[in-house]
Amino acid sequence: MQSKNNKINLYYSEGKVKTMVRLFTQHKIRRQKELEGFWDFAILEDRENIFNKSFTHKMWVPGCWETYPEFSNYRGKALYKTIIECDNNTNLRLIFKGVSHTAEVYFDNIKVANHYNAYTQFDTIIKNVEKGKHELLVLVDNSFSNDSVLHIPNDYFTYGGIIRPVVMEEIEDIFIERLEFSPTWIKDNTWAAEISIYVRNVSSKEFTIKVKGNLDDYELDFGIWNVRENQLIKITKRFEFNDVKVWSSENPHLYLLNVRLWNEDDKCIDDLIERVGFREVKIKSNRIYLNGKPVFFKGFNRHEDHPDYGCALPLQIMVKDIMLIKQSGANMIRTSHYPNDERFLDLCDEFGIYVWEENHARGLTLQHMQNPNFDIQCENCNREMVLNHYNHPSIVIWGILNECASQTPEGREKYKKQIEQIKGMDKTRPITFASCMHFSDLCLDLVDIVSMNVYSGWYEDRDTNEFFDKLYSWIQQAGGAGKPIIISEFGAEGLYGFRDPFSRVKWSEERQADILEDNLIVYLNREEISGALIWQFCDCKVTEEGKVFLGRARTKNNKGVFDEYRRPKIAYDIVKRFFSQK
């Protein structure tokens, strides 16, 4: 078997249209086009007729409208329009990788989709589209309201716009919707993998199909299947593989899984390629094991944020972030506090960065969690996160509900429900949540890994080692006995360029470095701890609405080891020294 390692592949779909939806080719049969470029754009007033709207600007997609000076402070509704062209009569599948935060999609003036949440993918299928040009309208809303539970004034910024790629696919009446690759280590370099194929029939007739594939040199035969009208079927088969090269941070070996459909005339009509890795995550004896070996996670929390691009980071910035993460000696990123752009996850796959991917919920009170929209908005986010990102070997932990009301009985029921939902979709990865409810959390028994946000030296002037002793003792009594522990956040704010080498006052780069050093000495050397994640990788923008900004100089969370332009602070050298030695 040949591995595919550390290559960023620019590829071309049918028709020689350049796409950068993923960092590898996903289709050789299915026609696919990314709808990148300038779209017509206009601000939309409430109750304004979207079909008679005059467009005033051109807006780049993907992108955030705040990157345009004229709209840098705009929060509300806006309208995007583009013209797409079909070369043949066909079915169209439109895939939106991220629209912030609410989207209504109209095709030739007919509403075809509605979606909430900026950070998860959604799609819609339009049947029997005629050859020629068609109008695509997207109404986008990034406003805060009682209808939006997850997007609230917060310690990061909710940007507006079509922030991630949009893809147009021409599909047959029957097509492969997605794949799931679930590897299991047997012994030595022999592995098994359960491969599930989801095939959807969008027509009113029944099909008989043949399903085959390959994982590099291994041929995979899934047999012949009948698919009834308007049916989605799951085809699952277990295969064994010898001479496997495993995926790990040190050696991130990747393989291409290619699955194809044949019709009754023995014609190949559809395909889907996923990039996968053989790795297994296990929890035993209060340790985390990867491929049978104990692993310690050392890294950063990271927001998708940049002064020039907002949350719509171009690939070049993602690559730079990956390089800085690797050079620091880190091996993990937590996607605080939402699912990340899939291209960044592709880079983590390629370069061996472990990922704790998190659903979208940060700092929600019990009142927020009792909003009638909370359950369904979280349920949808969890489902879209897990199903769309299932095959990334870099994702080794699922996280939920950062610093929410886990200290209340009502909150516990919310945590329990979401953990059960994710376990029902993926039994191969452990689940955790980051808690700041020291000595009061009621949910530690529900998770596989106990994770605590602890800001000793910044918010509390206390001895790091002594406080962890107390926290550890309580965790053993509060449902966390025998479970691995991750310090999921720790750090201090330091303003880039503000130096005070003598008095080392708070907000100086020196004081930030001192606090991180004090914390790292403890967290990297306590045998009870399985991971330490610094808050945070780089400075990020916060909202002016609410009261978050009152404690955030420059309207930014300044706890980054790098500033918002990725310039290193003094703390970077401290972090690199400790991470490189661990």
C-alpha positions in Angstrom: 0.0 0.0 0.0 1.4 3.4 -0.9 0.9 6.3 1.5 0.1 9.8 0.4 2.0 12.2 2.7 2.4 16.0 3.2 1.4 17.1 -0.3 -1.0 20.0 -1.0 -2.6 19.1 -4.2 -4.2 21.7 -6.5 -6.5 19.8 -8.7 -8.9 20.2 -11.6 -12.4 18.8 -11.9 -14.0 17.9 -15.2 -14.0 20.9 -17.6 -10.7 22.1 -16.3 -12.3 24.2 -13.6 -9.9 24.9 -10.7 -11.2 23.9 -7.3 -9.8 24.2 -3.8 -12.7 22.6 -1.9 -10.4 19.9 -0.5 -6.7 19.3 -0.7 -7.1 16.2 -2.8 -9.3 15.1 -5.7 -12.7 13.8 -4.6 -14.2 13.0 -8.0 -13.0 11.8 -11.3 -16.5 10.9 -12.6 -18.8 13.4 -11.0 -18.7 16.9 -12.4 -17.9 19.5 -9.7 -17.2 23.2 -9.8 -16.4 25.6 -7.0 -18.4 28.9 -7.2 -15.5 31.1 -6.1 -15.3 34.6 -7.3 -17.2 37.9 -7.2 -20.9 37.7 -6.4 -23.3 40.6 -6.5 -23.9 42.0 -3.0 -26.3 44.3 -1.2 -27.4 45.2 2.3 -30.9 44.1 2.9 -33.5 45.9 5.0 -36.1 44.0 7.0 -39.1 42.8 4.8 -37.4 44.1 1.7 -38.3 42.2 -1.5 -35.2 40.1 -2.4 -36.3 39.4 -5.9 -36.4 43.1 -6.9 -33.2 44.1 -5.2 -30.7 46.3 -6.8 -27.2 45.2 -6.1 -24.7 47.8 -5.1 -21.4 46.0 -4.7 -19.3 43.0 -5.7 -18.3 40.7 -2.8 -15.7 37.9 -3.0 -16.9 34.4 -2.1 -15.7 32.9 0.1 -15.2 35.8 2.4 -16.5 38.0 5.2 -18.2 41.3 4.4 -16.4 42.9 7.4 -13.2 42.9 5.4 -14.7 45.6 3.2 -14.3 49.0 5.0 -17.8 50.0 4.1 -19.3 47.0 6.0 -16.7 46.6 8.8 -19.2 47.2 11.5 -22.4 45.9 9.8 -24.5 43.3 11.5 -27.7 42.2 9.9 -29.0 40.8 6.6 -27.4 40.9 3.2 -28.1 39.4 -0.2 -25.7 37.6 -2.6 -26.4 36.7 -6.2 -24.5 34.8 -8.9 -25.3 33.2 -12.2 -24.5 29.5 -12.7 -24.6 27.7 -16.0 -25.3 24.0 -16.8 -24.0 22.4 -19.9 -26.6 19.7 -19.9 -30.0 18.9 -18.4 -29.1 17.5 -15.0 -29.7 17.3 -11.3 -27.7 19.9 -9.2 -26.3 19.4 -5.8 -25.3 22.7 -4.1 -22.9 22.4 -1.2 -22.3 25.3 1.2 -19.3 24.7 3.4 -20.2 27.6 5.7 -22.5 30.6 5.7 -22.5 33.0 8.7 -24.7 32.4 10.4 -28.2 31.9 8.8 -28.8 31.2 5.1 -31.8 31.1 2.9 -31.0 29.8 -0.6 -33.1 30.5 -3.7 -32.7 28.9 -7.1 -34.5 30.7 -10.0 -36.6 32.6 -7.3 -37.6 29.3 -5.6 -36.5 28.7 -2.0 -34.5 25.5 -1.9 -32.7 25.5 1.5 -32.6 27.1 4.9 -29.7 26.6 7.3 -28.5 27.9 10.7 -24.9 27.8 12.0 -21.9 29.4 10.4 -19.5 26.6 10.9 -21.2 23.5 9.5 -21.8 22.3 5.9 -25.2 21.9 4.3 -26.4 20.9 0.9 -29.5 20.9 -1.3 -30.5 19.0 -4.4 -32.4 20.5 -7.3 -33.8 18.0 -9.7 -34.3 18.2 -13.4 -32.4 21.5 -14.0 -32.5 22.5 -17.6 -29.4 23.3 -19.7 -28.5 27.0 -19.6 -28.1 29.9 -17.1 -29.7 30.0 -13.7 -29.8 32.6 -10.9 -28.6 31.7 -7.4 -29.6 34.0 -4.5 -28.4 33.6 -0.9 -29.8 35.6 1.9 -27.3 35.8 4.8 -28.0 37.0 8.4 -25.4 37.4 11.1 -27.5 39.4 13.6 -28.0 38.4 17.2 -31.5 37.6 18.3 -33.4 35.2 20.5 -33.8 32.9 17.6 -30.0 32.4 17.5 -28.9 30.6 20.6 -25.3 29.6 19.6 -24.3 32.9 17.8 -24.4 35.4 20.7 -22.1 38.3 21.7 -19.0 36.3 22.7 -15.3 36.2 23.3 -14.8 35.8 19.6 -16.4 37.5 16.6 -19.4 36.4 14.6 -18.6 37.5 11.1 -21.1 37.8 8.2 -21.0 36.3 4.8 -20.5 33.2 2.7 -17.3 32.4 4.6 -16.4 29.0 3.2 -16.5 27.5 -0.3 -19.7 26.9 -2.3 -19.7 23.9 -4.6 -21.9 23.0 -7.6 -22.1 19.3 -8.5 -24.0 17.6 -11.4 -25.3 14.3 -10.0 -27.1 11.3 -11.4 -30.4 10.2 -10.1 -28.5 7.9 -7.8 -25.2 8.9 -6.2 -22.8 8.3 -3.3 -23.7 10.8 -0.6 -20.8 10.0 1.8 -18.4 7.4 3.1 -17.4 6.3 6.6 -14.0 4.6 7.3 -13.6 3.1 10.8 -10.3 1.3 11.3 -9.5 -1.2 14.0 -6.0 -2.5 14.9 -5.8 -6.3 15.0 -2.1 -7.0 15.6 1.3 -5.9 14.4 0.7 -4.1 11.0 -2.6 -5.9 10.3 -5.7 -3.8 10.5 -9.4 -4.2 9.8 -11.7 -1.4 8.6 -15.5 -1.2 8.5 -16.4 0.9 5.4 -19.9 2.3 5.1 -21.2 3.8 1.9 -24.3 5.9 1.8 -26.1 5.8 -1.5 -29.0 8.1 -2.3 -31.7 7.7 -5.0 -33.4 11.0 -5.7 -35.7 9.7 -8.5 -39.1 8.0 -8.6 -37.7 4.7 -10.0 -35.8 1.8 -8.6 -32.2 1.1 -9.4 -29.9 -1.9 -9.4 -26.3 -0.9 -8.8 -22.9 -2.5 -8.4 -20.6 -0.9 -5.9 -16.8 -1.4 -6.0 -13.8 0.5 -4.9 -10.2 0.4 -3.9 -7.9 1.5 -1.0 -4.7 2.0 -2.9 -3.8 -1.5 -4.2 -6.6 -3.3 -2.3 -9.7 -4.0 -4.4 -13.0 -3.6 -2.5 -16.2 -5.3 -3.7 -19.4 -4.3 -2.0 -21.7 -6.3 -4.2 -25.0 -5.6 -6.1 -27.8 -3.7 -4.5 -31.4 -2.6 -5.2 -32.2 1.0 -4.2 -35.9 1.9 -4.2 -37.3 5.3 -5.2 -36.3 8.3 -3.0 -34.3 6.0 -0.7 -31.0 6.4 1.1 -29.3 3.1 1.8 -26.2 2.2 3.9 -23.9 -0.4 2.6 -21.3 -1.7 5.2 -18.6 -4.3 4.8 -15.5 -5.2 6.8 -12.1 -5.7 5.2 -8.7 -6.6 6.5 -5.5 -4.9 5.4 -1.9 -6.2 5.8 1.3 -4.2 5.7 -0.4 -1.0 6.9 1.4 2.2 7.7 -0.4 3.8 10.6 -1.3 7.5 10.9 0.2 9.3 13.9 1.6 12.8 14.6 5.1 11.5 13.9 4.2 9.6 10.7 1.0 10.9 9.2 0.5 8.2 6.5 -2.7 8.7 4.4 -4.5 6.5 1.9 -7.0 7.3 -0.8 -10.3 5.4 -0.5 -12.1 5.4 -3.9 -15.6 4.1 -4.3 -17.6 3.8 -7.6 -21.1 3.0 -8.7 -22.0 1.1 -11.8 -25.5 0.9 -13.3 -27.3 -2.0 -14.9 -25.6 -1.3 -18.2 -22.2 -1.7 -16.4 -21.4 2.0 -16.8 -19.6 3.8 -14.0 -22.0 6.6 -13.1 -20.6 8.1 -9.9 -17.6 8.1 -7.6 -16.4 9.5 -4.3 -12.8 9.6 -3.0 -11.9 10.2 0.7 -8.5 10.4 2.3 -8.2 8.2 5.3 -5.7 6.9 7.9 -5.3 3.8 10.0 -5.3 4.9 13.6 -7.1 3.9 16.7 -7.9 5.9 19.9 -8.4 4.1 23.2 -8.9 5.1 26.8 -7.6 2.8 29.5 -6.1 3.1 33.0 -6.6 6.9 33.0 -4.4 7.3 29.8 -5.1 8.0 26.2 -3.6 5.6 23.7 -3.1 6.0 20.0 -2.3 2.8 18.1 -1.6 1.1 21.3 0.9 3.7 22.6 0.3 6.3 25.3 0.1 9.8 23.9 0.4 13.3 25.5 -1.4 16.1 23.8 0.4 19.5 23.8 -0.9 22.4 21.8 -3.2 25.3 21.4 -6.7 26.5 21.3 -7.2 28.3 17.9 -9.9 30.6 16.5 -10.4 31.1 12.8 -9.6 34.8 12.8 -7.4 37.3 11.0 -7.6 41.1 10.7 -7.5 41.0 6.9 -9.8 38.0 6.3 -12.0 37.6 9.3 -12.9 34.0 9.7 -12.6 33.2 6.0 -9.0 32.3 6.1 -7.3 31.7 2.8 -5.2 28.5 2.4 -2.0 30.4 2.7 -2.9 31.6 6.2 -3.9 28.1 7.2 -0.6 26.7 6.0 1.3 29.4 7.9 -0.6 28.5 11.1 0.2 24.8 10.6 3.9 25.6 10.1 4.0 27.8 13.3 2.2 25.0 15.2 4.6 22.4 14.1 7.7 24.6 14.8 6.5 25.3 18.3 6.7 21.6 19.1 2.9 21.3 19.5 1.0 18.2 18.4 -2.7 19.2 19.0 -5.2 21.9 18.1 -8.5 22.4 19.7 -11.0 24.0 17.3 -12.4 26.4 19.9 -15.3 26.8 19.8 -16.8 25.5 16.6 -16.1 23.0 13.7 -13.3 24.2 11.5 -12.9 24.7 7.8 -12.3 21.2 6.3 -9.2 22.4 4.4 -7.6 23.1 7.7 -8.5 19.7 8.9 -7.0 18.3 5.7 -3.7 20.1 6.6 -3.9 18.6 10.1 -4.2 15.2 8.4 -1.2 15.8 6.2 1.1 17.2 8.8 0.2 15.1 11.8 -1.7 17.5 14.0 -4.1 15.9 16.5 -7.4 17.7 16.6 -10.0 18.1 19.3 -13.0 19.2 17.2 -15.7 21.0 19.1 -19.3 21.8 18.5 -20.5 25.4 18.5 -21.4 26.5 22.0 -19.4 28.7 24.3 -20.2 30.2 27.6 -24.0 29.5 27.5 -25.9 30.1 30.7 -28.8 27.9 31.8 -31.1 30.5 30.4 -29.5 30.1 27.0 -29.7 26.3 27.2 -33.4 26.5 28.0 -34.2 28.5 24.9 -36.6 26.5 22.7 -34.1 26.6 19.8 -31.1 25.3 21.8 -31.7 21.5 21.5 -32.4 21.5 17.7 -29.6 24.0 16.9 -27.1 21.9 18.8 -28.4 18.6 17.5 -28.0 19.9 13.9 -24.5 21.2 14.6 -23.4 17.9 16.2 -24.8 15.9 13.3 -23.2 18.0 10.6 -19.9 18.2 12.4 -19.6 14.4 12.9 -20.9 13.2 9.6 -19.0 15.6 7.5 -15.7 15.3 9.3 -15.9 11.6 10.3 -13.0 10.4 8.0 -10.3 12.8 9.3 -7.7 10.7 11.1 -6.4 13.9 12.8 -9.7 14.2 14.7 -9.1 12.1 17.9 -11.6 13.8 20.3 -15.1 15.2 19.9 -15.9 18.1 22.2 -19.2 19.8 23.2 -20.5 22.8 25.1 -17.5 24.7 26.3 -18.0 26.4 29.7 -21.8 26.0 29.7 -24.1 25.3 32.6 -22.7 21.9 33.6 -23.1 22.7 37.3 -26.9 22.5 37.1 -29.2 19.4 37.0 -31.0 20.9 34.0 -27.7 21.5 32.2 -26.6 17.9 32.9 -29.5 16.6 30.9 -28.4 18.7 28.0 -24.9 17.4 28.2 -26.1 13.8 28.5 -28.4 14.2 25.5 -25.6 15.5 23.2 -23.0 13.0 24.3 -25.5 10.2 23.6 -26.2 11.7 20.2 -22.5 11.8 19.2 -21.8 8.4 20.6 -24.7 7.1 18.4 -22.9 8.5 15.3 -19.3 7.7 16.2 -18.2 5.0 18.6 -14.5 5.3 17.6 -13.6 8.6 19.3 -13.7 9.7 23.0 -15.9 12.6 24.0 -15.1 15.5 26.4 -16.1 19.0 27.2 -14.1 21.9 28.7 -15.3 23.0 32.1 -14.6 25.9 34.3 -17.1 24.8 37.0 -14.4 23.8 39.5 -15.7 21.9 42.5 -19.3 22.2 41.2 -19.5 20.4 37.8 -22.2 17.6 37.7 -21.2 16.0 34.4 -17.8 14.5 34.7 -19.2 11.0 34.9 -20.7 11.4 31.4 -17.5 11.9 29.4 -14.5 9.7 28.5 -11.9 12.5 29.3 -12.2 15.1 32.0 -11.1 18.6 30.7 -10.6 21.7 32.8 -10.0 25.3 31.9 -7.7 26.7 34.6 -6.2 30.2 34.6 -3.9 30.1 37.6 -1.7 33.2 37.6 -4.1 35.3 35.5 -7.6 35.5 36.8 -6.5 33.9 40.1 -3.2 34.7 41.9 -2.6 31.1 43.2 0.0 28.4 43.1 -0.5 26.3 40.0 0.7 23.0 41.6 -1.3 23.4 44.8 -4.5 24.3 43.0 -4.2 21.3 40.7 -3.7 19.1 43.7 -7.1 20.3 45.1 -8.7 20.1 41.6 -7.5 16.5 41.1 -8.7 15.3 44.4 -12.2 16.7 43.7 -12.3 15.2 40.2 -11.7 11.7 41.7 -14.8 12.2 43.9 -17.0 14.0 41.3 -17.3 11.2 38.6 -13.8 11.5 37.0 -12.0 8.8 38.8 -9.9 6.6 36.5 -10.3 9.0 33.6 -7.6 10.9 31.7 -7.4 14.6 32.5 -6.6 17.4 30.0 -6.0 21.0 31.0 -8.0 22.3 28.1 -7.3 26.1 28.6 -4.6 28.0 30.5 -2.8 31.2 29.7 -2.5 35.0 30.1 -3.0 38.1 28.1 0.0 39.9 26.7 -0.2 42.9 24.3 2.2 42.5 21.4 5.0 45.1 21.8 4.1 46.1 25.3 7.4 45.3 27.2 8.2 45.7 30.8 11.2 43.6 31.7 11.7 45.0 35.2 8.3 45.1 36.9 6.7 42.6 34.5 3.2 43.9 35.0 0.1 42.2 33.8 -0.6 42.7 30.0 3.1 42.8 29.3 4.7 40.2 27.1 7.0 39.3 30.0 4.2 38.7 32.5 2.4 36.5 29.9 5.6 34.5 29.4 6.1 34.1 33.1 2.6 32.8 33.7 2.8 30.3 30.8 6.2 29.0 32.1 4.8 28.5 35.6 1.8 26.6 34.2 3.9 24.5 31.7 6.3 23.4 34.5 3.3 21.8 36.3 1.1 20.6 33.5 3.8 18.9 31.4 5.2 17.1 34.4 2.2 15.8 36.4 1.6 12.1 35.6 -2.1 12.6 36.2 -2.3 14.9 33.2 -2.7 13.6 29.6 -2.7 16.9 27.8 -2.2 20.7 28.1 -3.7 23.2 25.6 -2.7 26.8 25.8 -5.2 29.6 25.4 -4.5 30.5 22.7 -2.7 30.2 19.4 -3.1 33.8 18.2 -5.1 36.9 19.3 -8.6 37.2 18.0 -11.3 39.8 17.6 -14.2 39.8 20.1 -17.7 41.4 19.8 -18.4 44.9 21.1 -22.0 43.9 21.8 -22.6 42.7 25.4 -19.9 43.2 28.0 -17.1 40.9 26.7 -15.1 43.7 25.3 -14.8 45.5 28.7 -12.0 43.1 29.8 -10.5 42.9 26.3 -8.0 45.6 25.3 -8.2 46.5 21.6 -11.5 44.6 21.5 -9.4 41.4 21.2 -8.7 38.4 23.3 -4.9 39.0 23.7 -3.9 35.6 25.1 -2.3 34.5 21.9 1.2 33.3 21.8 1.2 35.0 18.5 -0.6 38.3 17.8 -3.4 38.5 15.2 -0.9 38.9 12.4 1.0 35.7 13.6 3.9 37.7 15.0 5.4 35.8 17.9 5.4 37.2 21.4 8.1 36.5 24.0 5.9 33.6 25.2 6.5 31.8 22.0 10.1 30.9 22.9 9.0 29.7 26.3 6.3 27.5 24.8 8.7 26.1 22.1 11.3 25.2 24.7 8.8 23.3 26.9 6.9 21.6 24.0 10.1 20.5 22.3 11.3 18.8 25.5 8.1 16.9 26.2 
